[in-house]
Amino acid sequence: MKPLVYYCRWQGAVLRLRGRDETAVWGQLVFAEENSERSQEFHFDLRTNIITLQTAGEPTIIKLDDMGVAKA
């Protein structure tokens, strides 16, 4: 779960976990914006370090390295 925590740190997001099992954690990333908050649903696979972000259209899938940086 360390890459997810680092990813949140680099993005300036607060991590709100809603659930977990042996293979994944899920919840919301919360971003402070001026006088409000914006949240984004996520699912993080603990085995592959892949975070799936729910967006208005298609989900965004990002592979993270051990330091929480998106791999190309």
KOLKOL-866876 format. One record per atom (N, C-alpha, C): y, z, x; atom name; residue in three letters. Coordinates in nm, 3 decimals. Example, Ala and Ser with C-alpha at 12.3 -4.5 7.8 and 13.67 -1.06 7.14 Angstrom:
<r><v>-0.569</v><w>0.780</w><u>1.319</u><a>N</a><r>ALA</r></r>
<r><v>-0.450</v><w>0.780</w><u>1.230</u><a>CA</a><r>ALA</r></r>
<r><v>-0.330</v><w>0.780</w><u>1.320</u><a>C</a><r>ALA</r></r>
<r><v>-0.225</v><w>0.708</w><u>1.285</u><a>N</a><r>SER</r></r>
<r><v>-0.106</v><w>0.714</w><u>1.367</u><a>CA</a><r>SER</r></r>
<r><v>0.003</v><w>0.787</w><u>1.290</u><a>C</a><r>SER</r></r>
This chain:
<r><v>-0.119</v><w>0.000</w><u>0.082</u><a>N</a><r>MET</r></r>
<r><v>0.000</v><w>0.000</w><u>0.000</u><a>CA</a><r>MET</r></r>
<r><v>0.126</v><w>0.000</w><u>0.087</u><a>C</a><r>MET</r></r>
<r><v>0.110</v><w>0.023</w><u>0.215</u><a>N</a><r>LYS</r></r>
<r><v>0.224</v><w>0.025</w><u>0.305</u><a>CA</a><r>LYS</r></r>
<r><v>0.307</v><w>-0.103</w><u>0.300</u><a>C</a><r>LYS</r></r>
<r><v>0.245</v><w>-0.223</w><u>0.299</u><a>N</a><r>PRO</r></r>
<r><v>0.328</v><w>-0.345</w><u>0.291</u><a>CA</a><r>PRO</r></r>
<r><v>0.416</v><w>-0.350</w><u>0.165</u><a>C</a><r>PRO</r></r>
<r><v>0.365</v><w>-0.299</w><u>0.053</u><a>N</a><r>LEU</r></r>
<r><v>0.444</v><w>-0.298</w><u>-0.070</u><a>CA</a><r>LEU</r></r>
<r><v>0.565</v><w>-0.205</w><u>-0.057</u><a>C</a><r>LEU</r></r>
<r><v>0.545</v><w>-0.090</w><u>0.002</u><a>N</a><r>VAL</r></r>
<r><v>0.655</v><w>0.006</w><u>0.021</u><a>CA</a><r>VAL</r></r>
<r><v>0.761</v><w>-0.055</w><u>0.113</u><a>C</a><r>VAL</r></r>
<r><v>0.718</v><w>-0.118</w><u>0.222</u><a>N</a><r>TYR</r></r>
<r><v>0.812</v><w>-0.184</w><u>0.311</u><a>CA</a><r>TYR</r></r>
<r><v>0.885</v><w>-0.298</w><u>0.239</u><a>C</a><r>TYR</r></r>
<r><v>0.813</v><w>-0.376</w><u>0.160</u><a>N</a><r>TYR</r></r>
<r><v>0.875</v><w>-0.487</w><u>0.085</u><a>CA</a><r>TYR</r></r>
<r><v>0.987</v><w>-0.432</w><u>-0.004</u><a>C</a><r>TYR</r></r>
<r><v>0.960</v><w>-0.324</w><u>-0.074</u><a>N</a><r>CYS</r></r>
<r><v>1.063</v><w>-0.264</w><u>-0.161</u><a>CA</a><r>CYS</r></r>
<r><v>1.183</v><w>-0.220</w><u>-0.080</u><a>C</a><r>CYS</r></r>
<r><v>1.157</v><w>-0.162</w><u>0.035</u><a>N</a><r>ARG</r></r>
<r><v>1.266</v><w>-0.117</w><u>0.122</u><a>CA</a><r>ARG</r></r>
<r><v>1.353</v><w>-0.235</w><u>0.165</u><a>C</a><r>ARG</r></r>
<r><v>1.290</v><w>-0.345</w><u>0.209</u><a>N</a><r>TRP</r></r>
<r><v>1.365</v><w>-0.462</w><u>0.255</u><a>CA</a><r>TRP</r></r>
<r><v>1.443</v><w>-0.527</w><u>0.140</u><a>C</a><r>TRP</r></r>
<r><v>1.389</v><w>-0.518</w><u>0.018</u><a>N</a><r>GLN</r></r>
<r><v>1.454</v><w>-0.580</w><u>-0.098</u><a>CA</a><r>GLN</r></r>
<r><v>1.555</v><w>-0.489</w><u>-0.166</u><a>C</a><r>GLN</r></r>
<r><v>1.561</v><w>-0.362</w><u>-0.126</u><a>N</a><r>GLY</r></r>
<r><v>1.652</v><w>-0.266</w><u>-0.189</u><a>CA</a><r>GLY</r></r>
<r><v>1.607</v><w>-0.226</w><u>-0.328</u><a>C</a><r>GLY</r></r>
<r><v>1.476</v><w>-0.221</w><u>-0.348</u><a>N</a><r>ALA</r></r>
<r><v>1.420</v><w>-0.191</w><u>-0.480</u><a>CA</a><r>ALA</r></r>
<r><v>1.355</v><w>-0.053</w><u>-0.481</u><a>C</a><r>ALA</r></r>
<r><v>1.355</v><w>0.009</w><u>-0.598</u><a>N</a><r>VAL</r></r>
<r><v>1.283</v><w>0.134</w><u>-0.620</u><a>CA</a><r>VAL</r></r>
<r><v>1.149</v><w>0.096</w><u>-0.683</u><a>C</a><r>VAL</r></r>
<r><v>1.044</v><w>0.159</w><u>-0.638</u><a>N</a><r>LEU</r></r>
<r><v>0.908</v><w>0.130</w><u>-0.684</u><a>CA</a><r>LEU</r></r>
<r><v>0.872</v><w>0.225</w><u>-0.797</u><a>C</a><r>LEU</r></r>
<r><v>0.839</v><w>0.171</w><u>-0.913</u><a>N</a><r>ARG</r></r>
<r><v>0.792</v><w>0.251</w><u>-1.027</u><a>CA</a><r>ARG</r></r>
<r><v>0.650</v><w>0.208</w><u>-1.060</u><a>C</a><r>ARG</r></r>
<r><v>0.555</v><w>0.289</w><u>-1.020</u><a>N</a><r>LEU</r></r>
<r><v>0.415</v><w>0.257</w><u>-1.047</u><a>CA</a><r>LEU</r></r>
<r><v>0.379</v><w>0.290</w><u>-1.190</u><a>C</a><r>LEU</r></r>
<r><v>0.307</v><w>0.201</w><u>-1.256</u><a>N</a><r>ARG</r></r>
<r><v>0.260</v><w>0.221</w><u>-1.393</u><a>CA</a><r>ARG</r></r>
<r><v>0.109</v><w>0.242</w><u>-1.398</u><a>C</a><r>ARG</r></r>
<r><v>0.040</v><w>0.193</w><u>-1.295</u><a>N</a><r>GLY</r></r>
<r><v>-0.105</v><w>0.207</w><u>-1.293</u><a>CA</a><r>GLY</r></r>
<r><v>-0.162</v><w>0.169</w><u>-1.159</u><a>C</a><r>GLY</r></r>
<r><v>-0.289</v><w>0.207</w><u>-1.138</u><a>N</a><r>ARG</r></r>
<r><v>-0.357</v><w>0.172</w><u>-1.015</u><a>CA</a><r>ARG</r></r>
<r><v>-0.506</v><w>0.182</w><u>-1.035</u><a>C</a><r>ARG</r></r>
<r><v>-0.579</v><w>0.107</w><u>-0.955</u><a>N</a><r>ASP</r></r>
<r><v>-0.723</v><w>0.121</w><u>-0.946</u><a>CA</a><r>ASP</r></r>
<r><v>-0.761</v><w>0.100</w><u>-0.800</u><a>C</a><r>ASP</r></r>
<r><v>-0.887</v><w>0.080</w><u>-0.772</u><a>N</a><r>GLU</r></r>
<r><v>-0.932</v><w>0.067</w><u>-0.633</u><a>CA</a><r>GLU</r></r>
<r><v>-0.879</v><w>-0.058</w><u>-0.565</u><a>C</a><r>GLU</r></r>
<r><v>-0.845</v><w>-0.160</w><u>-0.643</u><a>N</a><r>THR</r></r>
<r><v>-0.807</v><w>-0.288</w><u>-0.584</u><a>CA</a><r>THR</r></r>
<r><v>-0.661</v><w>-0.324</w><u>-0.597</u><a>C</a><r>THR</r></r>
<r><v>-0.585</v><w>-0.256</w><u>-0.683</u><a>N</a><r>ALA</r></r>
<r><v>-0.448</v><w>-0.299</w><u>-0.709</u><a>CA</a><r>ALA</r></r>
<r><v>-0.361</v><w>-0.185</w><u>-0.761</u><a>C</a><r>ALA</r></r>
<r><v>-0.230</v><w>-0.206</w><u>-0.751</u><a>N</a><r>VAL</r></r>
<r><v>-0.131</v><w>-0.120</w><u>-0.817</u><a>CA</a><r>VAL</r></r>
<r><v>-0.037</v><w>-0.213</w><u>-0.893</u><a>C</a><r>VAL</r></r>
<r><v>0.026</v><w>-0.163</w><u>-0.998</u><a>N</a><r>TRP</r></r>
<r><v>0.118</v><w>-0.244</w><u>-1.077</u><a>CA</a><r>TRP</r></r>
<r><v>0.226</v><w>-0.155</w><u>-1.135</u><a>C</a><r>TRP</r></r>
<r><v>0.335</v><w>-0.219</w><u>-1.176</u><a>N</a><r>GLY</r></r>
<r><v>0.447</v><w>-0.146</w><u>-1.232</u><a>CA</a><r>GLY</r></r>
<r><v>0.572</v><w>-0.230</w><u>-1.230</u><a>C</a><r>GLY</r></r>
<r><v>0.683</v><w>-0.167</w><u>-1.187</u><a>N</a><r>GLN</r></r>
<r><v>0.813</v><w>-0.234</w><u>-1.187</u><a>CA</a><r>GLN</r></r>
<r><v>0.884</v><w>-0.212</w><u>-1.053</u><a>C</a><r>GLN</r></r>
<r><v>0.957</v><w>-0.314</w><u>-1.012</u><a>N</a><r>LEU</r></r>
<r><v>1.054</v><w>-0.301</w><u>-0.904</u><a>CA</a><r>LEU</r></r>
<r><v>1.189</v><w>-0.290</w><u>-0.972</u><a>C</a><r>LEU</r></r>
<r><v>1.267</v><w>-0.189</w><u>-0.937</u><a>N</a><r>VAL</r></r>
<r><v>1.395</v><w>-0.166</w><u>-1.003</u><a>CA</a><r>VAL</r></r>
<r><v>1.507</v><w>-0.185</w><u>-0.901</u><a>C</a><r>VAL</r></r>
<r><v>1.601</v><w>-0.271</w><u>-0.936</u><a>N</a><r>PHE</r></r>
<r><v>1.714</v><w>-0.303</w><u>-0.850</u><a>CA</a><r>PHE</r></r>
<r><v>1.842</v><w>-0.249</w><u>-0.913</u><a>C</a><r>PHE</r></r>
<r><v>1.924</v><w>-0.177</w><u>-0.836</u><a>N</a><r>ALA</r></r>
<r><v>2.053</v><w>-0.128</w><u>-0.884</u><a>CA</a><r>ALA</r></r>
<r><v>2.155</v><w>-0.241</w><u>-0.870</u><a>C</a><r>ALA</r></r>
<r><v>2.225</v><w>-0.270</w><u>-0.979</u><a>N</a><r>GLU</r></r>
<r><v>2.327</v><w>-0.374</w><u>-0.980</u><a>CA</a><r>GLU</r></r>
<r><v>2.453</v><w>-0.320</w><u>-1.045</u><a>C</a><r>GLU</r></r>
<r><v>2.555</v><w>-0.298</w><u>-0.963</u><a>N</a><r>GLU</r></r>
<r><v>2.683</v><w>-0.243</w><u>-1.008</u><a>CA</a><r>GLU</r></r>
<r><v>2.661</v><w>-0.123</w><u>-1.099</u><a>C</a><r>GLU</r></r>
<r><v>2.679</v><w>-0.137</w><u>-1.230</u><a>N</a><r>ASN</r></r>
<r><v>2.665</v><w>-0.024</w><u>-1.322</u><a>CA</a><r>ASN</r></r>
<r><v>2.539</v><w>-0.029</w><u>-1.405</u><a>C</a><r>ASN</r></r>
<r><v>2.441</v><w>-0.108</w><u>-1.361</u><a>N</a><r>SER</r></r>
<r><v>2.318</v><w>-0.120</w><u>-1.440</u><a>CA</a><r>SER</r></r>
<r><v>2.198</v><w>-0.135</w><u>-1.347</u><a>C</a><r>SER</r></r>
<r><v>2.081</v><w>-0.144</w><u>-1.407</u><a>N</a><r>GLU</r></r>
<r><v>1.957</v><w>-0.165</w><u>-1.334</u><a>CA</a><r>GLU</r></r>
<r><v>1.889</v><w>-0.290</w><u>-1.385</u><a>C</a><r>GLU</r></r>
<r><v>1.819</v><w>-0.359</w><u>-1.295</u><a>N</a><r>ARG</r></r>
<r><v>1.737</v><w>-0.474</w><u>-1.332</u><a>CA</a><r>ARG</r></r>
<r><v>1.596</v><w>-0.443</w><u>-1.286</u><a>C</a><r>ARG</r></r>
<r><v>1.500</v><w>-0.462</w><u>-1.375</u><a>N</a><r>SER</r></r>
<r><v>1.362</v><w>-0.434</w><u>-1.337</u><a>CA</a><r>SER</r></r>
<r><v>1.279</v><w>-0.563</w><u>-1.343</u><a>C</a><r>SER</r></r>
<r><v>1.176</v><w>-0.565</w><u>-1.260</u><a>N</a><r>GLN</r></r>
<r><v>1.087</v><w>-0.681</w><u>-1.253</u><a>CA</a><r>GLN</r></r>
<r><v>0.944</v><w>-0.630</w><u>-1.245</u><a>C</a><r>GLN</r></r>
<r><v>0.859</v><w>-0.679</w><u>-1.333</u><a>N</a><r>GLU</r></r>
<r><v>0.718</v><w>-0.640</w><u>-1.335</u><a>CA</a><r>GLU</r></r>
<r><v>0.647</v><w>-0.698</w><u>-1.214</u><a>C</a><r>GLU</r></r>
<r><v>0.552</v><w>-0.622</w><u>-1.158</u><a>N</a><r>PHE</r></r>
<r><v>0.476</v><w>-0.671</w><u>-1.045</u><a>CA</a><r>PHE</r></r>
<r><v>0.330</v><w>-0.626</w><u>-1.053</u><a>C</a><r>PHE</r></r>
<r><v>0.246</v><w>-0.696</w><u>-0.978</u><a>N</a><r>HIS</r></r>
<r><v>0.106</v><w>-0.659</w><u>-0.957</u><a>CA</a><r>HIS</r></r>
<r><v>0.079</v><w>-0.681</w><u>-0.809</u><a>C</a><r>HIS</r></r>
<r><v>0.027</v><w>-0.579</w><u>-0.740</u><a>N</a><r>PHE</r></r>
<r><v>0.003</v><w>-0.589</w><u>-0.596</u><a>CA</a><r>PHE</r></r>
<r><v>-0.145</v><w>-0.568</w><u>-0.568</u><a>C</a><r>PHE</r></r>
<r><v>-0.207</v><w>-0.669</w><u>-0.507</u><a>N</a><r>ASP</r></r>
<r><v>-0.348</v><w>-0.664</w><u>-0.469</u><a>CA</a><r>ASP</r></r>
<r><v>-0.359</v><w>-0.594</w><u>-0.334</u><a>C</a><r>ASP</r></r>
<r><v>-0.424</v><w>-0.478</w><u>-0.331</u><a>N</a><r>LEU</r></r>
<r><v>-0.434</v><w>-0.397</w><u>-0.210</u><a>CA</a><r>LEU</r></r>
<r><v>-0.522</v><w>-0.461</w><u>-0.103</u><a>C</a><r>LEU</r></r>
<r><v>-0.616</v><w>-0.545</w><u>-0.141</u><a>N</a><r>ARG</r></r>
<r><v>-0.708</v><w>-0.606</w><u>-0.045</u><a>CA</a><r>ARG</r></r>
<r><v>-0.644</v><w>-0.724</w><u>0.027</u><a>C</a><r>ARG</r></r>
<r><v>-0.563</v><w>-0.801</w><u>-0.042</u><a>N</a><r>THR</r></r>
<r><v>-0.507</v><w>-0.924</w><u>0.015</u><a>CA</a><r>THR</r></r>
<r><v>-0.359</v><w>-0.915</w><u>0.048</u><a>C</a><r>THR</r></r>
<r><v>-0.294</v><w>-0.806</w><u>0.010</u><a>N</a><r>ASN</r></r>
<r><v>-0.149</v><w>-0.788</w><u>0.028</u><a>CA</a><r>ASN</r></r>
<r><v>-0.069</v><w>-0.898</w><u>-0.042</u><a>C</a><r>ASN</r></r>
<r><v>-0.115</v><w>-0.937</w><u>-0.159</u><a>N</a><r>ILE</r></r>
<r><v>-0.044</v><w>-1.038</w><u>-0.238</u><a>CA</a><r>ILE</r></r>
<r><v>0.026</v><w>-0.967</w><u>-0.355</u><a>C</a><r>ILE</r></r>
<r><v>0.157</v><w>-0.991</w><u>-0.365</u><a>N</a><r>ILE</r></r>
<r><v>0.234</v><w>-0.936</w><u>-0.476</u><a>CA</a><r>ILE</r></r>
<r><v>0.267</v><w>-1.051</w><u>-0.571</u><a>C</a><r>ILE</r></r>
<r><v>0.243</v><w>-1.027</w><u>-0.698</u><a>N</a><r>THR</r></r>
<r><v>0.275</v><w>-1.123</w><u>-0.803</u><a>CA</a><r>THR</r></r>
<r><v>0.390</v><w>-1.066</w><u>-0.884</u><a>C</a><r>THR</r></r>
<r><v>0.502</v><w>-1.138</w><u>-0.884</u><a>N</a><r>LEU</r></r>
<r><v>0.621</v><w>-1.095</w><u>-0.957</u><a>CA</a><r>LEU</r></r>
<r><v>0.631</v><w>-1.175</w><u>-1.086</u><a>C</a><r>LEU</r></r>
<r><v>0.647</v><w>-1.105</w><u>-1.196</u><a>N</a><r>GLN</r></r>
<r><v>0.661</v><w>-1.171</w><u>-1.326</u><a>CA</a><r>GLN</r></r>
<r><v>0.807</v><w>-1.214</w><u>-1.343</u><a>C</a><r>GLN</r></r>
<r><v>0.825</v><w>-1.341</w><u>-1.371</u><a>N</a><r>THR</r></r>
<r><v>0.958</v><w>-1.396</w><u>-1.393</u><a>CA</a><r>THR</r></r>
<r><v>0.961</v><w>-1.461</w><u>-1.531</u><a>C</a><r>THR</r></r>
<r><v>1.077</v><w>-1.512</w><u>-1.568</u><a>N</a><r>ALA</r></r>
<r><v>1.091</v><w>-1.574</w><u>-1.700</u><a>CA</a><r>ALA</r></r>
<r><v>0.998</v><w>-1.695</w><u>-1.715</u><a>C</a><r>ALA</r></r>
<r><v>0.980</v><w>-1.769</w><u>-1.608</u><a>N</a><r>GLY</r></r>
<r><v>0.891</v><w>-1.886</w><u>-1.611</u><a>CA</a><r>GLY</r></r>
<r><v>0.755</v><w>-1.849</w><u>-1.554</u><a>C</a><r>GLY</r></r>
<r><v>0.716</v><w>-1.924</w><u>-1.452</u><a>N</a><r>GLU</r></r>
<r><v>0.589</v><w>-1.899</w><u>-1.385</u><a>CA</a><r>GLU</r></r>
<r><v>0.599</v><w>-1.775</w><u>-1.295</u><a>C</a><r>GLU</r></r>
<r><v>0.490</v><w>-1.700</w><u>-1.280</u><a>N</a><r>PRO</r></r>
<r><v>0.493</v><w>-1.586</w><u>-1.187</u><a>CA</a><r>PRO</r></r>
<r><v>0.514</v><w>-1.633</w><u>-1.043</u><a>C</a><r>PRO</r></r>
<r><v>0.579</v><w>-1.550</w><u>-0.964</u><a>N</a><r>THR</r></r>
<r><v>0.601</v><w>-1.578</w><u>-0.823</u><a>CA</a><r>THR</r></r>
<r><v>0.496</v><w>-1.501</w><u>-0.743</u><a>C</a><r>THR</r></r>
<r><v>0.423</v><w>-1.570</w><u>-0.656</u><a>N</a><r>ILE</r></r>
<r><v>0.318</v><w>-1.509</w><u>-0.576</u><a>CA</a><r>ILE</r></r>
<r><v>0.362</v><w>-1.510</w><u>-0.430</u><a>C</a><r>ILE</r></r>
<r><v>0.360</v><w>-1.390</w><u>-0.367</u><a>N</a><r>ILE</r></r>
<r><v>0.406</v><w>-1.376</w><u>-0.229</u><a>CA</a><r>ILE</r></r>
<r><v>0.300</v><w>-1.302</w><u>-0.149</u><a>C</a><r>ILE</r></r>
<r><v>0.261</v><w>-1.359</w><u>-0.036</u><a>N</a><r>LYS</r></r>
<r><v>0.169</v><w>-1.294</w><u>0.058</u><a>CA</a><r>LYS</r></r>
<r><v>0.252</v><w>-1.216</w><u>0.157</u><a>C</a><r>LYS</r></r>
<r><v>0.224</v><w>-1.085</w><u>0.172</u><a>N</a><r>LEU</r></r>
<r><v>0.300</v><w>-0.999</w><u>0.262</u><a>CA</a><r>LEU</r></r>
<r><v>0.220</v><w>-0.971</w><u>0.388</u><a>C</a><r>LEU</r></r>
<r><v>0.292</v><w>-0.958</w><u>0.501</u><a>N</a><r>ASP</r></r>
<r><v>0.226</v><w>-0.913</w><u>0.623</u><a>CA</a><r>ASP</r></r>
<r><v>0.224</v><w>-0.761</w><u>0.623</u><a>C</a><r>ASP</r></r>
<r><v>0.178</v><w>-0.700</w><u>0.731</u><a>N</a><r>ASP</r></r>
<r><v>0.166</v><w>-0.554</w><u>0.736</u><a>CA</a><r>ASP</r></r>
<r><v>0.298</v><w>-0.480</w><u>0.731</u><a>C</a><r>ASP</r></r>
<r><v>0.407</v><w>-0.551</w><u>0.761</u><a>N</a><r>MET</r></r>
<r><v>0.541</v><w>-0.488</w><u>0.757</u><a>CA</a><r>MET</r></r>
<r><v>0.617</v><w>-0.522</w><u>0.629</u><a>C</a><r>MET</r></r>
<r><v>0.550</v><w>-0.583</w><u>0.531</u><a>N</a><r>GLY</r></r>
<r><v>0.612</v><w>-0.613</w><u>0.404</u><a>CA</a><r>GLY</r></r>
<r><v>0.700</v><w>-0.736</w><u>0.403</u><a>C</a><r>GLY</r></r>
<r><v>0.685</v><w>-0.820</w><u>0.504</u><a>N</a><r>VAL</r></r>
<r><v>0.763</v><w>-0.944</w><u>0.513</u><a>CA</a><r>VAL</r></r>
<r><v>0.682</v><w>-1.057</w><u>0.455</u><a>C</a><r>VAL</r></r>
<r><v>0.745</v><w>-1.142</w><u>0.376</u><a>N</a><r>ALA</r></r>
<r><v>0.676</v><w>-1.256</w><u>0.314</u><a>CA</a><r>ALA</r></r>
<r><v>0.630</v><w>-1.353</w><u>0.422</u><a>C</a><r>ALA</r></r>
<r><v>0.503</v><w>-1.392</w><u>0.414</u><a>N</a><r>LYS</r></r>
<r><v>0.447</v><w>-1.490</w><u>0.507</u><a>CA</a><r>LYS</r></r>
<r><v>0.467</v><w>-1.629</w><u>0.449</u><a>C</a><r>LYS</r></r>
<r><v>0.493</v><w>-1.724</w><u>0.536</u><a>N</a><r>ALA</r></r>
<r><v>0.513</v><w>-1.862</w><u>0.492</u><a>CA</a><r>ALA</r></r>
<r><v>0.381</v><w>-1.932</w><u>0.470</u><a>C</a><r>ALA</r></r>
